[in-house]
Amino acid sequence: MAGFVGDDQVRLIKSRIDLVQLMGEYTPLRKSGANFTGCCAFHQERTPSMYVYTDQQTYHCYGCGAHGDAISLLREKERVDFADALELLAKRAGVVLTFQNQGKGQYARGERDEFLAAVEFATRYYEHTLWEMPDGAAARDYLASRGMSQEVCRRFRLGWSPGSGMLVDEARRKGVSIEALLKTDLAVERHGHHADRFWERVMFPICDRFGNPIAFSGRLLPQAERKAKEEGRGVGKYINNTDTPLYHKGHAVFNLHRARLASRDKNRLIVMEGPTDVMAADDAGFSECVAVLGTALTADHARQLGNLVGNQGRLIILLDGDRAGQANSIKAVRTCLAVGVPVRVAVLPDELDPAELLGEHADREQGRARLEAVLAAGRPDIDHLLRALAPRPYELDSRARLAVTDQVLEAVRAMPDAELRSLHLRDVADYFGIERTRLERRLASAEVKVPVPAPAAGAGGPPQPAELEPLSPAQDLALHVLMRCPHLRTVASDHLALEPSHFPAPWSELASHLLLVAGADIHSLATLELMQTHAQLHQAAYRWASSDLTDRIPAVSDPQGDLSDAVFELRRTRLKELLHRLGREITESEKDGDIAALGRLHGERLSITRALQDLSGHSGFSAGS
């Protein structure tokens, strides 16, 4: 039976906790008379409205009304119940709790300690296996090949999970609760037996704000990953714990317990893609780096990271320069705008990750200087969103420009700060060359709608969607292959450079979804708004999903080869269209005598001409071949 904590111990713990110091771990504070003030830790604001009263050891926000003491602060920010918050504070205060029987005015003890002990046991076991056991040799070689020193690996407490029930067996020998392993997703029950959750993976512990391991991210070794692909088994490079009483993936942040302290000294917090990126950066002296794991950046992530840096600091998202990194950066910016967290986005060059960028130079100082240069070149959120969605807005026709504008407006509309929203609207208007009043009207509407032609005079019923632009044979084949062969989607985007812009709207939205979501099928696609809006698009997607590639005329016997031919044709067509448009712009600039524009346009035409020459050796796509 669980024990209980008396009121006297609760008072003792509260008396030994410095609320200013505790609150300062969630939001920067400054002295204000006898008390302290800062931006609220519970809602986003630019003007501080929260006060910490030192004599009462309580806080109050005059903006959102949040009020409480150290226990309520920890309950809200760490998502724990009363008893668990009390135990965390007791450890912090150096108080050994005495648990009593239930009585009036006393509080139930939680299970958090037992769960933390189970995850700590697993962390130590994985560490021992990696560094002391023969089973960890392949993992040690892999880590060394990635340039990760044993020092940094031990600092982050990396380990190796051998699987085969060895963790469960060791837990039984050491008297660790199997039930706690099950509850923390470190063990699973299969056919009446308990087995290890993680098999043959490098283990990266995920810690809470206090440095306690609460979950893991497990990385498959490259050779095992290749073998799985050859055998046609779908396995993830990384797998993470599912949500547990300790761990919520939409809230947890890798390395936050270290980075939150370093971020105050450096006045910035850097969000990276994965744990190895964070470790490489930490090893190079960038200790203010974190990563979100197993999910995109959530609103909860954005709020807590924004609170940590405060108004004076900078939150920087540093992502790989590949297609997936770019897509993630757009999602992250939209999320941050929606919760009012200012963010900058820095993009790594040449599709490098941080570890590769830092390791390119034998001189560590040179690698650090290059990463600093990348961070310094980061763009503000709205600027990055505009350039990512429309890098060359002058190339877009009116319909395409308005469609992209609507995407930006959707992100701006969710912003809670009306004044900042108005400033961003001015930036959008300037970037696309659209009158600000037109954008304000669209922004003020309940939702942005795609314009449709008015019904003919006297026609009854609601207006019908416009006819979609028909697909070319190469476009049709490419979408058919992407629908039927999900394993080729990464090949299409990363190796063949297929882009949504190779298709007319709204086909481009379908192409974007297929390229970005590896597991998308006809069932998930059917729930998308664009599918419900355009019957033609839905019918085509269903036709592709239900018909074999061999049923096409001509039949497709080599999906990857035919996809390659189709993509090269689409890229050629796109480049020729750009050349034609540049020709018109050059003619106009010559008439205007705009020397600067002519120099830029001629440079772009030369680049496109060279790109076309690079494609000239490819056999191309033929509808009848």
C-alpha positions, 0 to 999 in steps of 0.5 A: 500500500502506498504511503502518505506525506504529512502537512509538516513535511510539505511545509518543510519542503516549501520553506527550503525551495527558492521559488525565484531559482525554480521559476528562473529555470522556465523563464528569465527573471529580473529584480523588481523592488523586493520581488522579481518579474518576467514573462509568464511561464504559462503563456506567450507575451512580450511584456513581462506581467508575471511576478514572483513574490519572495516573501510569500514564495508565490507567483502571479501572472496579471496577464493570464491569471496563473497563480501558485507556489513551487508545487503548482509550478512543477505540476503544471510545467512537468505534468506530474501529480501532487505527490510526484511534484512533492518528491521532486522538490524533496530531492531538490531540497535535500529532504528525505520524505517519511511516508505515513498511513493515510490520514486527514490532510495527507497526500498519496505517494506517486509511482514516479520514483519506481518508474525513474528507478527502472529507467535508470537501471536500464540506462546503466545496463545499456551503458555497461553492455556498450562499453564492457561487453563483446556485444557492444563492439559493433556499436563502439565501432559505429560511434567511432566511425561517426567521429563521436569520442568515448568522452562525449558518448559517456557524457550523454550516457549512450548504451547498447541494447542487445535484446533477446530478453537480456534486460528483463533477465537482468532486472529479475536478477537485480530485483527490479520491477518488471511491471515498472519496465512494462509501464515505462515501455522498456519491456513488452508482453508477448505470448505470455512472456516478457521481452525487451522492447529494444533489440540491437540498437544504440541507445540515446537516453532522453532526460527530464529537466533534472537530468533523470533518464525517462525514455530512449531513442534507439538507433539501428546500426547501418549494416542492420538497416541495409540488411532489413531493406534487402530483405524487404522488412520495414524498420525505422532507423530510429525508434523511440519509447511510446508515451509513458507516465514519465515521457510524452513525446510532444513535450520532451526535448533531448538534452534540455537539462544541459542546454537550458543552463548553457542557453542563458550564458549564450543567450540562444537555444539551437534546435537540431534534428537528432541526438547525434547532431546535438552530441557532435555540436556539444563536443565542439563547444555548442552546449546550447543545442537540443532536439525533438524526437519522434515527432515534429516540433509541437506547440508545447515544444515551442512554448517551453523553448520560447520561455527558456530564451525569453525576449532577449534570447534567440531560438534558432532552428538548425536543420539539414539542407535536404528536402526533408529538412526544408519541409520540417523547417516550414512546419516548425515556423508555422507552429512557432508563429501560431503560439507567438514564439519568434524563431530564426531558421538556419539551413546547413549547406550542401545537404550536410548535417551538423556532425558532417559540417563540424567534421569537414575540417581537421582544425576544430576551430575552423569547423566551429567558425563555419557553424557559427557562420551558418547560425549567423545567416539564419533568417527570421521566421516569416522571411524563411517561410516566404523564401522556402515557399516561393524562392523566386516569386517573380517566376510565379503566375498570378494564380500560383502567386496567390496560392502560395500567398494563401499558405503564408496567410494561413500561418500568419492568421494564427498569430496571437499578437495582432500588431506583429501579425500586421507587420508580417502582413506588410512583409508578405505584401512587399514580397509578392507585390500584392496590395496590402489591402487585398491581403488584409481582406483575405486575412480577415475572412474566416478561411482562405478559399480557392477562387472558383468561377461564378455560375452561369446566369440563371444556373441553379445550385452551388458553384462547381469547382473549376476543371483541373488542368490535365496532367501530361503523360509524364506527370500521370506516370510519376504520380502513379508510380509514387502511389503504387511504390512508396519505397520510391518516394525517397528516391524521387525526392532525394535522388531524382529531384522531383518537386511538387512544382513539377505539377500544376495546382492542386496536383502539386499538393497531392505530389507534395503529400506523397513525397513527404509522407512515406506511409501515405495511402489512398485511405489517408489521402481520402481524408485530405481537404484537397481530395474532398474539394476536387472530385477529379483529383480523388478519382485519379488517386483512386485509379492509381491506387487500384490499378497495377503499373503493368496495366498501363499502356505501355506497361511499366515493367521497371518502375524506378527506371520509368519514374527516372525518365518521367522526372527528367522529362518534367525537369526539362519541361520546367527548365524550358518554361523558366527559360521562356519566362526569363526571355520575356523578363530580359526583353522588358528589362532591356526596354527599361534600361535596368542594368542590374536586373539584366545582369541577374537575369542573364546569370539565371539564364546561364544557370538554367541553360547549363542545367538543361545541358546536364540533362541532355544525356538522359534518354528522357520519357516517351508516352509511347515507349 
